[in-house]
């Protein structure tokens, strides 16, 4: 198989894209000023400085914008979770669907085994129990 290379200018430098067709298909949008990234079983996800959410398209080797939400933080594990601008907690359901869950958090993390942890604004640690947040022992 012959591979073609295309260089795409982005805010932070140059992104190299490899594909097996000439010309290479265009990316939806380059991930601009990266604010945060996360890698897990659900793939590589990122949030830019405009709070747009992106997922790495491994077929095209470029970032694809994920519709339906604005996040300040994203966590990729067995599933994808995030924190919105108002410190709301969201779980990605696919397509453009995000489920808002209870919580006032500054950070969230999900493992590849789907264990979800959140850090509240007062820095207390919580664990998601499939239906509610349970405060962790200190």
C-alpha positions in Angstrom: 0.0 0.0 0.0 1.3 3.4 -0.8 0.9 6.1 1.8 0.6 9.8 1.1 1.6 12.6 3.4 -0.1 15.9 3.9 0.9 18.7 6.3 -1.8 20.7 7.9 -1.1 24.0 9.5 -2.5 24.4 13.0 -2.2 27.1 15.7 0.5 25.3 17.7 2.6 24.2 14.7 2.2 21.7 12.0 0.2 18.4 12.1 1.3 15.6 9.8 -1.5 13.4 8.4 -0.9 10.1 6.7 -3.6 8.4 4.6 -3.9 5.8 1.9 -5.5 8.0 -0.8 -4.4 11.0 -2.7 -5.5 13.6 -1.9 -5.9 12.9 1.8 -9.4 13.5 3.1 -9.8 16.8 5.0 -10.1 16.8 8.8 -13.2 18.3 10.3 -11.2 20.9 12.2 -7.7 21.0 13.7 -7.5 20.8 17.4 -6.4 24.3 18.1 -4.8 25.5 21.4 -5.0 22.3 23.4 -6.3 22.8 26.9 -6.3 19.1 28.0 -6.1 15.6 26.6 -6.9 12.1 27.8 -6.2 8.6 26.5 -8.1 5.4 27.4 -10.0 2.4 25.9 -12.5 4.9 24.5 -9.7 6.5 22.5 -7.7 9.8 22.6 -9.9 12.8 23.4 -9.1 16.5 23.8 -10.5 19.8 24.8 -9.3 23.1 23.2 -9.2 26.6 24.6 -12.7 27.3 23.2 -14.0 24.3 25.2 -14.8 22.3 22.1 -14.4 18.5 22.4 -12.4 16.4 19.9 -11.6 12.7 19.4 -8.6 11.5 17.5 -9.8 9.8 14.3 -7.2 7.0 14.0 -8.3 6.2 10.5 -7.5 9.7 9.2 -5.0 10.5 11.9 -6.6 13.8 12.6 -8.8 15.3 15.3 -12.6 15.2 14.7 -14.9 17.6 16.5 -17.5 15.8 18.7 -20.8 17.7 18.6 -23.2 18.4 21.4 -21.1 19.7 24.2 -18.6 22.2 25.6 -16.2 20.9 28.2 -13.3 22.3 30.3 -12.0 18.7 31.0 -12.4 15.3 29.5 -11.5 11.8 30.7 -11.3 8.8 28.4 -11.4 5.3 29.9 -13.9 2.5 29.3 -16.3 5.4 28.7 -15.9 9.2 28.3 -16.7 11.7 31.0 -16.2 15.4 31.3 -16.6 18.6 33.2 -18.6 21.5 31.7 -17.9 25.2 32.1 -20.4 25.4 35.0 -18.6 22.5 36.8 -21.4 20.1 35.7 -20.5 16.4 35.1 -21.3 14.8 31.7 -21.1 11.3 30.4 -20.7 10.8 26.6 -23.5 8.5 25.2 -22.4 8.6 21.5 -23.2 10.8 18.5 -24.0 14.2 19.8 -25.5 13.0 23.1 -24.1 13.9 26.5 -25.9 12.9 29.8 -25.6 15.5 32.5 -25.2 13.9 35.9 -25.5 15.4 39.4 -22.4 17.0 40.8 -20.4 20.2 41.2 -16.9 19.1 40.3 -13.6 20.6 39.2 -12.2 17.3 37.8 -13.3 13.8 36.8 -11.4 10.7 35.9 -12.6 7.4 34.4 -10.5 4.2 34.3 -10.3 1.6 31.6 -12.4 -0.5 34.0 -15.1 2.2 34.1 -14.4 3.3 37.7 -15.2 7.0 37.8 -13.8 9.5 40.4 -14.6 13.1 40.8 -13.0 16.0 42.7 -15.5 18.5 44.2 -14.8 22.2 44.3 -13.9 21.8 48.0 -11.4 19.2 47.0 -13.3 16.2 48.5 -13.0 13.0 46.5 -16.0 11.1 45.3 -16.7 7.8 43.5 -19.5 7.2 41.0 -21.6 4.1 42.1 -23.7 3.8 38.9 -26.4 6.0 40.3 -24.9 8.5 42.7 -21.6 10.0 44.0 -20.2 8.4 47.2 -17.7 10.4 49.2 -14.4 8.6 49.5 -12.7 8.1 52.8 -9.9 10.6 53.5 
